[in-house]
Amino acid sequence: MAALTSSLSLSPQYTPKDYQHHGSVVEEIVGLIRVHKDGYVERPQIVPCVTADLSPELNVTSRDIVIDKVTNTWARFYVPIPQQKLPLLVYFHGGGFCVGSAAWSCYHDFLARLSVKVGCLIMSVNYRLAPENPLPAPYDDGLKAVMWVKQQMLYQYEASEWWTSKCNFSSIFLGGDSAGANIACNVATRLAACEGAALRPLNLKGLILIQPFFGGEVRTVSEKCMAQSPGSALNLAASDTYWRLALPYGADRDHPWCNPLVKGSLKFEELKLLPTLVCISEMDILKDRNLEFCDALSRAGKIVECVVFKGVGHAFQILSKSQLSKSRTHEMMARVKSFIGL
């Protein structure tokens, strides 16, 4: 296990070249991803990637660590200066399973501040992306990341001591935003199916889902009617494109990975699911699906805390610079802190 070099973690998402020989564009989300007829994928670097460096005033140490050399899965750690051992939040970034990086500047800034505000270590996982690696590849990477944490605890590798010595392994949380929240939920469901036996002696305490990315063939009211600005982080057309690129060939949006409430999907009543915090944005097209998900958990007798943040849209906590978004982000961090402190 070795620390990543900057060149590895920050390799460009695409290399400019002549695309004509790749054929026509068959799928596109403007500014984010373009898929050509021969399968070639462009990802314009709309958000800059940054190194793990942080301002000394934050009192947070950040480093990149390889998890799996074969799949090039890695994670960026955030370790605040603790007075005692701290909980660990294993976090998955958003991007519709198709774009995004743990090195994106918006995530680097948000998670560094979150680790300080909440008082926890954060492991931000950089998983494989669709369409080159469709689902379940991101789920597999998420599960592998959690099992990797278990190995670090069991074997106390010297190269990991800088963060393991500060980690309370009896207080582990899974979380993420948008597609990352979907990944966290799926990983938690897989672990619940074996009642956590695969993880022992690690102790998972809870699930933190920020604007979880779900879908379905039948549109919800918020999907049909929520007015979105042209620069919105997620609109219905982009959502549909992400799902076409991420789901297995031939699957529609009622696949259980997209629509966990579809008939014949997992029965929440039969799973030993973790206490769950769901953060919902009032102006998000996903609002109704997120509320329905919370209601399903509650009806199944699970512990669920549902919070709606007024006046903000999808991914406001990482993409919006408005004063309202900054205020709501502080509120969100406070709710996460309270949840982790339970």
Secondary structure, 3 states (H helix, E strand, C coil): CCECCHHHHCCCCCCCCCCHHHCCEEEEECCCEEEECCCCEECCCCCCECCCCCCHHHCEEEEEEEEECCCCEEEEEEEECCCCCEEEEEEECCCCCCCCCCCEHHHHHHHHHHHHHHCCEEEEEECCCCCCCCCCHHHHHHHHHHHHHHHHHHHCCHHHHHHHCCEEEEEEEEEEECHHHHHHHHHHHHHHHCCCCCCCCCCEEEEEEECCCCCCCCCCHHHHHCCCCCCCCCCHHHHHHHHHHHCCCCCCCCCCCCCCCCCCCCCHHHCCCCCEEEEEECCCCCHHHHHHHHHHHHHCCCCEEEEEECCCCCCHHHHCCCHHHHHHHHHHHHHHHHHHCC
